[in-house]
């Protein structure tokens, strides 16, 4: 899509040092001694700008992941910049006598050339050449172009499509809506479970590891439990690597990983952005969102900081008829990020930051059939509160020869409290007595990884690393009359995970690259039954050492078309968890996943044309761990059996004429329980589908952007998403249908210089679909719960950048 001017304030910008400009003024046409070493493109551009005394800016992501061979000699700035960008996905535009802009080759067109600025006849910047736009995938831990990655992946960019706008209202729900390969439960923000490519264990959140790991930059955001639901404001891109990703990411990534890539600190130029909006939901309360970003160089070219803050209020739309309350499911999300970047020496980068993210929901968001539209009847409020803190330090070192060192350390504190209405239905002669079931979750996670790599654009190169994870997850429970709760047995799991891993890609020919590797993991998990977060009895857990291999191949069929194949394995650790009934615990088996996949991927040639992918996968999943609830509503965890998953996924992105973009994606799968694990407490049926995995899901969008005048642009977008039928669980009482709905959204955008205005309509046709046939586990046996789509919601928003 065309470069929008307002993004310049929130993107990487490079400028010469002010002191240098004052002492040694220069012009781009002058020949100067230039000596820029090979390495990351962003640092090379900053060095060139300083040496040549010119201004070089960019609104493009991925500059830090592209590499240049460097440049040396007595050259004009334009010639040096041309040489530096040769062989990269970027090209330069001249903005003035001493200023240039670096853009992706595929977005350079007549409509984005600055009006009134002409290229001088002497030493002009070469016109752009129509070559593929090489999107760099950083989640592979050795930068690889998307075309040559030997596996299935999805990259989502805020502001690149109408379902992922760059504002505070943008969260994981928008990312899920943009890609059918992602699924999620709908218990609410901070409680949802993510699934990738149909590898879904259960609808409920307990002490087991998630099947999909979420990373913020280089560190995991959680080890066990739910996705904390971090906000995507000021996030550069979202990378989804389909699993298993056991070699690179270890235990828990059996479905894959979701990596949130934030915008980095710009140490060269100050920038700021403020974004806000108000929304109105049919038959519900209004909502609002406000966010801001400020980027400040502390010492130009050497150190800087970037601060982000946001508050989002989602208006409620569910009524509680028993308590006489309206719109009870209001949710407030408040948070922010603070990042500091220091460049202490040539090739070195140190990033340190914190993420704070708090969620407050006074009540659940489910309704009950037979109670009227968007209504239910509860005896008690069912609130949820999450307090989340993540700290990280990442040390990065590039050498001129191509070596790349990354050392990342993360620390996570997550506290969450929930209440459920456990009141039993009234009977003749016995009125209902209000009962409450409370949970208190305390998660602590320390993670560290150090790796060394060398990468090449064709997928060749190598990677070696070590990783250590120490996690402690406490899950306490209380039950009884709301003001006289009694402790019941919960569990604390302590996990120590140490691993060495490596991967190497060998170019058999210019077109064919073979990749192989593995991860050797030693892991131990011990557990304690607890009451009110106090340890009662230590139970010896499990210790295991295992090796997870990977083998892949990428074959470049044409300059823009590649075939891939991959085999990989992964696992989740077992451990002590809550068993069926009250007051019991059990020691789970580890579950393992093996996946074989093949596919084709096509990149667009130039600014017009077709890009897309198609992939087939076969998954063998053994001893599936699942968090479930019994007929009384009490949660427990067990191994439910084995499964084979067959999947077909397709995506296409077509730009037939300038400004018009048509995109679609679909996922077709078959997920069945083939061999149940023996457990007399449960009744299972071979052939039942895994939960929350519709056999068919699809999304599509059409967008058009045009220029109104030299400084003003407008765009319109329309999209549609279909979610097929699935179930909450594999057996009664959880075999309740959900899904099978389609929802449309509309959006319009007007941009003038640094001002941007937006209008969106979600669920444009006010579809009354069931996102999730659950909510309160103690009422599931009635089989009448459903979580409706948010009714038609209209939002007006805007942003200003400096």
C-alpha positions in Angstrom: 0.0 0.0 0.0 1.2 3.6 -0.5 3.3 5.2 2.2 1.0 7.3 4.4 2.7 10.5 5.6 1.3 10.2 9.1 3.2 7.0 9.6 6.5 8.9 9.3 6.1 10.1 12.9 5.8 6.5 14.2 8.3 4.8 12.0 12.1 4.5 11.7 13.6 7.8 10.7 17.3 8.5 10.2 18.9 11.8 10.3 22.5 13.2 10.6 23.7 14.3 13.9 22.9 18.0 14.5 26.4 18.8 15.6 27.8 17.3 12.5 25.4 19.3 10.3 26.5 22.5 12.0 30.2 21.9 11.7 30.4 20.3 8.2 27.5 21.4 6.0 27.3 19.4 2.8 25.2 18.9 -0.3 24.1 15.6 -1.8 25.8 16.5 -5.1 29.2 16.8 -3.4 31.6 13.9 -3.6 32.8 12.8 -0.2 34.8 10.0 1.3 32.2 7.3 2.2 33.1 4.2 4.3 30.0 2.3 5.5 30.5 -1.3 6.7 28.3 -4.2 5.7 25.5 -5.0 8.3 21.9 -4.1 9.2 20.4 -1.6 6.7 19.0 0.7 9.4 22.4 1.3 11.0 24.1 1.6 7.6 21.6 4.3 6.5 22.2 6.2 9.8 26.0 6.1 9.2 25.7 7.2 5.6 23.5 10.1 6.6 26.1 11.3 9.1 29.1 10.9 6.8 27.4 12.6 3.8 25.6 15.3 5.9 22.2 14.5 4.4 18.8 13.6 5.7 17.5 10.0 5.0 14.0 9.1 6.2 11.9 6.0 6.0 8.4 4.9 7.0 9.2 1.2 6.2 9.3 -1.7 8.6 12.0 -4.3 8.5 15.0 -2.1 7.8 16.8 -3.5 10.9 16.3 -7.0 9.5 17.6 -6.3 6.0 21.4 -6.3 5.3 23.6 -4.4 3.0 27.1 -5.2 1.6 28.2 -1.7 2.6 29.8 1.0 0.4 33.2 2.6 0.2 34.8 5.3 -2.0 34.6 8.9 -3.0 31.0 9.2 -4.0 28.0 11.5 -4.1 25.4 10.8 -1.5 22.9 9.6 -4.2 25.4 7.2 -5.7 26.4 5.8 -2.3 22.7 5.3 -1.3 22.1 3.6 -4.6 24.9 1.2 -4.0 23.9 0.6 -0.4 20.3 -0.4 -1.4 21.4 -2.6 -4.3 20.1 -6.1 -3.7 17.7 -5.1 -0.9 13.9 -4.7 -1.1 14.3 -0.9 -0.9 14.9 2.0 -3.2 15.4 5.7 -2.6 13.3 8.7 -3.6 14.7 12.3 -3.6 12.7 14.7 -1.5 14.9 17.7 -1.9 18.5 18.7 -2.6 19.8 17.1 0.6 17.0 14.7 1.7 15.9 11.3 0.6 13.3 8.7 1.5 13.8 5.0 1.5 10.7 3.0 0.5 9.9 -0.6 -0.6 10.4 -1.1 -4.3 6.8 -2.4 -4.8 5.2 0.8 -3.3 7.1 3.3 -5.4 4.7 4.8 -8.0 3.8 8.1 -9.5 1.1 8.7 -6.9 3.6 8.8 -4.0 6.3 10.9 -5.6 6.4 14.2 -3.7 4.7 16.9 -5.8 6.9 19.9 -6.8 10.2 18.0 -6.2 12.1 17.0 -9.2 15.2 15.0 -9.6 18.2 17.1 -10.7 19.9 16.1 -13.9 23.2 15.4 -12.2 23.5 12.1 -10.4 19.8 11.2 -10.1 18.5 8.4 -8.0 17.7 5.5 -10.3 14.1 4.8 -11.0 12.6 1.9 -9.1 12.8 -1.5 -10.7 9.8 -3.8 -10.4 11.1 -6.7 -8.3 9.4 -8.7 -5.5 8.9 -7.1 -2.2 10.9 -9.2 0.2 9.2 -9.3 3.6 11.6 -10.4 6.3 10.4 -13.0 8.9 12.2 -12.4 12.2 10.3 -15.1 14.2 12.5 -17.7 12.5 15.4 -16.3 14.7 17.7 -16.0 11.7 16.1 -13.4 9.4 14.6 -15.1 6.3 12.5 -13.8 3.5 8.9 -14.9 3.5 9.3 -16.4 0.1 12.1 -18.8 1.2 10.8 -19.8 4.6 10.2 -23.6 4.6 6.8 -23.7 6.3 3.4 -22.1 6.7 3.2 -18.6 8.1 1.1 -15.5 8.2 2.2 -11.8 8.6 -0.3 -9.2 9.6 0.5 -5.5 9.6 -1.6 -2.8 11.3 -3.0 -0.3 8.8 -2.4 -2.8 6.0 -6.0 -4.0 6.0 -9.2 -2.6 7.5 -9.4 -5.3 10.2 -6.1 -4.2 11.8 -6.0 -0.5 12.2 -3.2 1.3 13.9 -5.1 2.6 16.9 -5.8 1.7 20.5 -8.9 -0.3 19.6 -6.7 -2.8 17.9 -6.2 -6.0 19.9 -5.8 -9.8 19.3 -9.4 -10.1 18.3 -8.7 -8.0 15.2 -5.7 -10.2 14.4 -7.8 -13.3 14.8 -10.5 -11.9 12.5 -7.9 -11.1 9.9 -6.7 -14.7 9.6 -8.8 -17.9 9.6 -5.7 -19.9 10.7 -6.2 -18.3 14.1 -9.0 -19.3 16.4 -9.9 -18.3 19.9 -12.3 -18.9 22.7 -14.4 -15.9 23.8 -14.4 -15.9 27.6 -13.1 -12.4 27.5 -10.0 -10.3 27.4 -7.2 -11.9 29.5 -9.0 -15.2 29.6 -9.1 -16.4 26.0 -7.1 -19.3 24.6 -5.5 -19.0 21.2 -5.3 -21.9 18.7 -3.4 -22.2 15.4 -4.2 -24.5 12.5 -6.8 -26.5 14.4 -4.5 -27.7 17.2 -7.0 -27.0 20.0 -7.1 -28.9 23.3 -10.1 -27.4 25.1 -12.2 -24.4 25.7 -11.2 -23.8 29.3 -8.2 -22.2 30.9 -6.4 -24.1 33.5 -2.9 -25.0 34.6 -1.8 -26.6 31.3 0.4 -24.9 28.8 -1.3 -23.2 25.8 -0.9 -24.9 22.5 0.1 -21.5 21.0 2.9 -19.4 22.5 2.7 -15.6 22.3 6.0 -13.6 22.2 6.5 -9.9 22.6 9.7 -9.2 20.6 12.1 -11.8 21.8 10.5 -13.0 25.1 7.4 -15.1 25.9 4.4 -13.3 27.4 3.2 -16.4 29.4 4.1 -20.1 30.1 0.8 -21.6 31.3 -2.8 -20.4 31.2 -4.6 -17.8 29.0 -3.3 -15.3 26.6 -3.0 -11.9 28.5 -4.4 -10.1 25.4 -1.8 -7.4 24.9 -2.8 -4.4 22.9 -1.4 -4.0 19.4 -1.2 -0.2 19.3 2.2 0.9 17.9 3.0 -2.7 16.9 4.9 -3.0 13.6 3.7 -6.5 12.6 2.3 -9.7 13.9 4.0 -12.9 12.8 2.2 -16.2 13.0 4.4 -19.3 12.5 2.4 -22.4 12.3 3.5 -25.3 14.5 4.9 -27.2 15.9 7.8 -24.9 16.6 9.6 -27.2 19.0 13.1 -26.7 17.6 13.1 -22.9 17.9 10.7 -22.3 20.7 10.6 -25.5 22.8 7.8 -26.8 25.0 4.3 -25.5 24.4 4.6 -24.3 20.8 2.8 -27.3 19.4 0.3 -25.2 17.5 2.8 -22.5 16.7 3.8 -19.1 17.9 2.4 -15.6 17.6 5.1 -12.9 17.7 4.2 -9.3 18.3 6.9 -7.0 16.8 6.8 -3.5 18.3 8.1 -0.4 16.6 11.7 0.1 17.8 13.0 3.2 19.5 14.3 5.8 17.0 17.5 7.2 18.4 17.8 9.9 15.7 14.6 11.8 15.7 11.7 12.8 18.0 8.2 11.8 17.1 4.8 11.6 18.7 1.3 10.3 17.9 -2.0 10.5 19.6 -5.0 8.3 18.6 -8.5 8.2 19.9 -12.1 7.2 19.0 -15.6 6.7 20.3 -18.0 3.9 19.5 -21.7 3.2 19.7 -23.1 -0.4 19.9 -26.7 -1.2 19.1 -28.6 -2.0 22.2 -25.5 -1.4 24.3 -23.3 1.2 26.0 -20.9 3.5 24.2 -17.2 2.8 24.1 -14.0 4.8 23.8 -10.3 4.4 23.2 -7.3 6.7 23.6 -3.7 6.1 23.0 -0.5 8.0 22.6 3.2 7.4 21.6 6.2 9.6 22.1 9.7 8.9 20.9 12.6 11.0 22.3 16.3 10.7 21.4 18.3 11.0 24.6 21.5 11.4 22.8 21.1 11.6 19.0 22.3 8.5 17.2 23.2 6.8 20.5 20.2 6.5 22.9 16.5 7.1 22.9 13.2 6.1 24.5 9.7 5.3 23.3 6.7 5.5 25.5 3.2 4.1 24.7 0.0 4.5 26.8 -3.5 3.4 26.1 -7.0 3.0 27.6 -9.8 1.2 25.9 -13.4 0.8 27.2 -15.6 -1.7 25.4 -19.2 -0.9 26.1 -21.4 -3.7 27.4 -24.5 -5.1 25.6 -25.6 -8.0 27.8 -28.5 -7.5 30.3 -29.0 -9.5 33.5 -32.8 -9.9 34.0 -32.6 -11.5 37.4 -30.6 -8.7 39.0 -32.2 -6.0 36.8 -29.0 -4.7 35.3 -28.2 -3.6 31.8 -25.0 -3.8 29.7 -23.1 -5.7 32.4 -20.2 -6.9 30.2 -18.3 -3.7 30.1 -14.5 -4.2 29.8 -11.8 -1.7 30.6 -8.2 -2.2 29.5 -5.4 0.1 30.6 -1.7 -0.3 29.8 1.4 1.0 28.3 5.0 0.3 27.3 8.3 2.0 27.9 11.3 1.1 25.9 14.9 2.4 26.0 17.4 1.7 23.2 21.2 2.3 23.5 23.8 1.9 20.8 27.0 1.8 22.9 29.3 0.9 20.0 29.4 0.0 16.4 27.2 -3.0 15.8 25.8 -3.2 19.3 22.1 -2.5 20.3 20.7 -2.8 23.8 16.9 -2.7 24.2 15.2 -2.6 27.6 11.6 -2.2 28.3 8.5 -2.9 30.4 4.9 -3.7 29.4 2.0 -3.1 31.7 -1.5 -4.4 30.8 -4.5 -4.5 33.2 -8.0 -5.7 32.4 -11.1 -5.2 34.5 -14.4 -6.9 33.6 -17.3 -6.5 36.1 -19.1 -9.4 34.6 -19.0 -12.2 31.9 -20.2 -11.7 28.4 -22.5 -14.7 27.8 -26.2 -14.8 27.3 -28.9 -17.5 27.8 -31.4 -18.7 25.3 -35.0 -18.2 26.4 -34.2 -15.0 28.4 -34.8 -12.6 25.6 -32.3 -11.1 23.2 -28.8 -10.6 24.7 -30.0 -11.4 28.2 -29.3 -13.9 31.0 -30.3 -14.5 34.6 -27.5 -14.7 37.2 -27.6 -14.7 41.0 -24.2 -13.1 41.3 -21.9 -10.8 39.4 -19.0 -12.7 37.8 -16.1 -10.3 37.6 -12.6 -10.8 36.3 -9.4 -8.7 36.9 -5.9 -9.2 35.5 -2.7 -7.3 36.4 0.1 -8.1 34.0 3.7 -6.9 33.9 6.5 -7.9 31.5 10.1 -6.7 31.6 12.7 -7.5 29.0 16.3 -6.8 28.1 17.6 -7.7 24.6 21.3 -7.3 23.6 21.9 -7.5 19.9 25.3 -7.5 18.1 25.9 -7.5 14.3 29.4 -8.1 12.9 30.5 -7.0 9.4 31.0 -10.6 8.4 27.3 -11.4 8.9 27.4 -12.9 12.4 24.4 -12.0 14.6 24.2 -12.4 18.4 21.0 -12.0 20.3 20.7 -12.4 24.1 17.2 -11.9 25.5 15.9 -12.0 29.1 12.3 -11.7 30.2 10.4 -11.6 33.4 6.6 -11.9 33.7 4.3 -11.3 36.6 0.6 -12.1 36.0 -2.1 -12.1 38.7 -5.7 -12.8 37.8 -8.9 -13.3 39.9 -12.2 -14.7 38.7 -15.6 -15.4 40.2 -18.3 -17.7 38.8 -21.9 -18.1 39.8 -22.1 -21.7 41.2 -25.7 -21.4 42.4 -27.6 -24.7 42.0 -31.1 -24.5 40.3 -34.0 -24.3 42.7 -36.2 -27.3 43.3 -39.7 -27.6 44.9 -39.3 -26.9 48.5 -35.7 -25.9 48.2 -35.0 -22.4 47.0 -31.7 -21.6 45.3 -28.9 -20.7 47.6 -26.4 -18.3 46.0 -22.9 -20.0 45.8 -19.7 -18.6 44.4 -16.6 -20.2 42.9 -13.5 -18.1 43.0 -10.1 -18.7 41.3 -6.8 -16.9 42.0 -4.0 -17.3 39.5 -0.5 -16.2 40.1 2.1 -16.7 37.3 5.8 -16.0 37.5 8.0 -16.6 34.5 11.8 -16.1 34.0 13.1 -16.7 30.5 16.5 -16.3 28.9 17.9 -17.2 25.5 21.2 -16.5 23.8 21.8 -17.4 20.2 24.3 -16.9 17.4 23.4 -17.0 13.7 24.4 -16.2 10.2 21.7 -15.8 7.6 21.5 -15.5 3.8 18.5 -14.3 1.8 18.0 -17.8 0.1 17.4 -19.4 3.5 20.9 -20.7 4.0 22.9 -20.1 7.1 23.0 -21.5 10.6 21.8 -20.9 14.1 22.9 -22.2 17.6 21.5 -21.2 20.9 20.8 -22.1 24.6 17.6 -21.3 26.5 16.4 -21.5 30.1 12.9 -21.1 31.4 11.8 -21.1 35.0 8.1 -20.9 35.6 5.8 -21.0 38.7 2.1 -21.1 38.3 -0.3 -21.2 41.2 -4.0 -22.0 40.8 -6.0 -21.5 44.0 -9.7 -22.1 44.4 -12.5 -21.2 46.9 -16.1 -22.2 47.0 -19.2 -21.6 49.0 -21.6 -18.8 50.1 -20.2 -15.6 48.8 -19.2 -14.1 52.2 -18.2 -17.5 53.7 -16.0 -19.1 51.0 -13.9 -22.2 51.9 -10.6 -23.3 50.4 -10.7 -26.3 48.1 -7.6 -27.9 46.6 -5.8 -26.1 43.8 -2.3 -26.7 42.5 1.1 -25.0 42.0 3.4 -26.2 39.3 7.1 -25.3 39.2 8.9 -25.9 35.9 12.5 -25.7 35.0 13.3 -26.0 31.2 16.8 -26.0 29.8 17.6 -26.5 26.2 20.3 -26.3 23.5 19.1 -25.9 19.9 20.5 -25.5 16.4 19.4 -25.2 12.8 21.3 -25.0 9.5 20.3 -24.3 6.0 22.4 -25.5 3.1 22.0 -24.2 -0.4 22.2 -27.3 -2.6 21.8 -25.0 -5.6 20.7 -21.4 -6.1 17.1 -22.5 -6.1 17.1 -25.4 -3.5 17.9 -25.0 0.2 17.6 -27.8 2.7 17.2 -26.9 6.4 17.7 -29.3 9.3 18.0 -28.9 13.1 16.8 -29.9 16.5 16.4 -29.0 20.1 17.6 -31.1 23.1 15.4 -30.3 26.1 15.7 -31.3 29.7 12.6 -30.4 31.7 11.3 -31.0 35.2 7.9 -30.1 36.6 7.0 -30.6 40.3 3.7 -29.7 41.9 2.1 -28.9 45.2 -1.6 -29.2 46.1 -2.4 -25.8 47.6 -5.2 -24.1 49.5 -5.5 -20.3 49.3 -2.1 -20.2 47.7 -0.5 -22.1 50.6 1.4 -25.3 49.9 -0.1 -28.4 51.6 1.9 -31.5 50.3 4.7 -31.7 47.8 4.2 -34.2 45.0 7.1 -35.3 43.0 6.5 -34.5 39.3 8.1 -35.6 36.0 11.5 -35.2 34.6 12.2 -35.7 30.9 14.9 -35.3 28.3 13.9 -35.3 24.7 15.0 -34.3 21.3 12.7 -32.5 18.8 14.0 -32.6 15.2 13.1 -30.5 12.2 13.7 -31.0 8.5 12.6 -28.6 5.7 13.2 -27.6 2.2 12.6 -24.5 0.0 12.7 -24.7 -3.7 12.6 -21.5 -5.8 10.6 -22.5 -8.9 10.6 -18.9 -10.4 11.8 -15.6 -9.0 8.5 -15.1 -7.3 7.3 -18.7 -6.7 8.7 -21.2 -4.2 7.7 -24.6 -3.0 8.3 -25.8 0.6 8.1 -28.9 2.7 8.7 -29.5 6.4 8.6 -32.1 9.1 8.8 -31.0 12.8 7.8 -32.2 16.3 7.0 -30.6 19.6 5.6 -31.3 23.0 4.0 -29.9 26.1 5.2 -31.0 29.5 3.0 -32.9 31.9 2.7 -32.1 35.6 0.5 -32.0 38.6 -3.0 -30.7 38.0 -6.5 -30.7 39.4 -8.3 -34.1 38.9 -12.1 -34.7 38.6 -14.0 -34.1 41.8 -13.0 -31.8 44.7 -9.8 -32.3 46.6 -7.9 -34.5 44.2 -4.9 -33.9 41.9 -3.3 -36.0 39.1 0.0 -36.3 37.3 -0.5 -35.7 33.6 1.3 -37.3 30.7 3.2 -35.1 28.2 1.5 -34.7 24.9 3.5 -34.7 21.6 2.8 -33.4 18.1 4.4 -34.4 14.7 3.5 -32.4 11.6 4.4 -32.9 8.0 3.4 -30.2 5.5 4.0 -29.1 1.9 3.0 -25.9 0.1 3.5 -23.2 -2.5 4.1 -19.5 -1.9 4.0 -16.7 -4.4 5.2 -13.1 -4.0 4.0 -10.2 -6.0 6.2 -8.8 -8.7 6.2 -5.1 -8.4 3.2 -3.0 -7.2 0.6 -4.9 -9.2 -0.3 -8.6 -9.4 -1.0 -11.6 -7.3 0.5 -13.0 -4.1 -0.6 -16.0 -2.2 0.0 -19.4 -0.8 -1.5 -22.9 -0.5 -0.5 -25.6 2.0 -1.4 -29.1 3.0 -0.6 -30.5 6.5 -1.0 -33.7 8.4 -0.7 -33.6 12.2 -0.4 -36.6 14.6 -1.2 -35.5 18.2 -0.6 -38.0 21.1 -2.0 -37.9 24.7 -3.8 -34.6 24.3 -3.8 -32.6 27.5 -7.1 -30.7 28.1 -8.6 -28.4 30.8 -12.3 -29.5 31.2 -15.2 -29.1 33.5 -17.4 -31.9 35.0 -21.2 -32.0 35.0 -21.3 -30.0 38.2 -19.1 -27.2 36.7 -15.8 -27.9 38.6 -12.7 -27.8 36.4 -10.2 -30.6 36.0 -7.4 -31.5 33.6 -6.7 -34.9 31.9 -5.3 -36.5 28.8 -8.2 -37.0 26.4 -6.6 -39.2 23.8 -5.0 -39.0 20.3 -5.9 -37.1 17.2 -5.0 -36.8 13.5 -5.6 -33.4 11.9 -5.7 -32.9 8.2 -5.6 -29.3 7.0 -5.7 -27.3 3.8 -5.0 -23.6 3.9 -5.0 -21.0 1.1 -4.5 -17.2 0.9 -4.4 -14.7 -1.9 -3.7 -11.0 -2.2 -4.4 -9.4 -5.6 -3.7 -5.8 -6.7 -5.2 -5.7 -10.2 -4.9 -1.9 -10.7 -3.2 0.9 -8.6 -5.1 1.5 -5.4 -7.4 -1.6 -5.5 -6.5 -4.6 -3.2 -8.5 -7.8 -3.0 -7.6 -10.4 -0.3 -8.9 -13.7 0.8 -7.9 -16.6 3.1 -9.4 -19.9 4.1 -8.7 -22.9 6.3 -10.3 -26.4 5.7 -9.6 -29.1 8.3 -10.6 -32.4 9.7 -9.8 -33.0 13.4 -10.9 -36.2 15.1 -10.2 -38.0 18.3 -8.9 -41.4 17.1 -7.9 -43.2 20.3 -9.2 -42.0 23.7 -6.9 -42.4 26.7 -8.5 -44.6 29.3 -10.2 -42.6 32.0 -13.4 -44.0 33.7 -14.4 -40.5 34.9 -15.1 -39.5 31.3 -17.1 -40.9 28.4 -15.6 -40.1 25.1 -16.5 -41.1 21.6 -13.9 -42.0 19.0 -14.5 -39.7 15.9 -15.5 -36.6 17.9 -14.1 -33.4 16.6 -11.6 -31.4 18.7 -13.1 -28.3 20.3 -13.1 -24.8 18.8 -11.9 -26.0 15.4 -14.5 -25.3 12.7 -14.1 -27.5 9.6 -14.1 -24.4 7.5 -13.2 -20.8 8.1 -12.7 -18.0 5.7 -12.1 -14.2 5.4 -12.0 -11.7 2.6 -11.6 -8.0 2.0 -11.8 -5.4 -0.8 -10.1 -2.0 -0.4 -9.5 1.0 -2.6 -7.4 4.0 -2.0 -7.1 7.2 -4.1 -5.5 10.7 -4.1 -7.8 13.6 -3.6 -5.0 16.2 -4.0 -1.3 16.4 -3.4 -1.6 16.1 0.4 -4.9 14.2 0.8 -5.8 10.6 0.4 -8.9 8.6 1.1 -9.7 4.9 1.2 -12.7 2.5 1.7 -12.6 -1.1 2.8 -15.1 -3.9 3.1 -14.5 -7.3 4.6 -16.3 -10.5 5.6 -15.4 -13.4 7.9 -17.1 -16.8 8.1 -16.6 -19.2 11.0 -18.0 -22.7 10.7 -19.6 -24.9 13.3 -17.6 -26.3 16.1 -18.2 -27.5 19.7 -17.1 -26.5 23.2 -15.8 -30.0 24.0 -15.5 -33.5 22.7 -18.2 -35.2 24.9 -21.4 -34.5 26.9 -22.1 -32.0 28.4 -19.6 -30.1 26.4 -20.6 -31.2 22.9 -22.5 -28.0 22.4 -22.6 -26.3 19.0 -21.2 -22.8 18.3 -20.1 -20.8 15.4 -21.6 -21.1 11.9 -21.9 -17.4 11.2 -20.6 -14.7 8.9 -19.9 -11.1 9.9 -19.0 -8.1 7.7 -17.2 -4.9 8.5 -16.9 -1.6 6.6 -14.3 1.2 7.0 -13.3 4.5 5.5 -10.2 6.6 6.0 -9.3 10.2 5.2 -5.7 11.3 5.5 -4.2 14.8 5.1 -0.5 15.2 5.9 -0.2 14.0 9.6 -4.0 14.0 10.3 -6.0 10.8 9.9 -9.7 10.3 10.4 -11.5 6.9 10.3 -15.0 5.5 10.4 -15.7 1.8 10.9 -18.8 -0.4 11.2 -18.3 -3.8 12.8 -20.9 -6.5 12.3 -22.5 -4.3 9.6 -25.5 -6.6 9.1 -26.0 -7.1 12.9 -25.6 -10.9 12.7 -26.6 -12.7 15.9 -24.0 -15.4 15.8 -22.7 -17.6 18.7 -18.9 -16.9 19.2 -18.6 -19.3 22.1 -21.3 -21.6 23.6 -20.1 -21.1 27.1 -19.3 -18.6 29.8 -20.2 -19.9 33.3 -19.0 -23.5 33.6 -21.5 -24.2 36.4 -24.4 -23.6 34.0 -23.0 -25.5 31.0 -25.1 -28.6 31.8 -28.3 -26.6 30.9 -26.8 -26.3 27.4 -28.4 -22.9 26.8 -25.4 -20.5 27.1 -24.0 -18.6 24.2 -21.7 -15.7 23.6 -23.2 -13.4 21.0 -21.3 -11.4 18.5 -21.1 -7.8 19.5 -24.1 -6.1 17.8 -23.5 -3.6 15.1 -20.9 -1.1 16.3 -20.1 2.2 14.7 -16.7 3.9 15.6 -15.3 7.3 14.7 -11.7 7.8 15.3 -8.7 9.9 14.4 -5.0 10.3 14.9 -2.4 13.1 14.7 1.3 12.6 14.3 4.2 15.0 14.8 
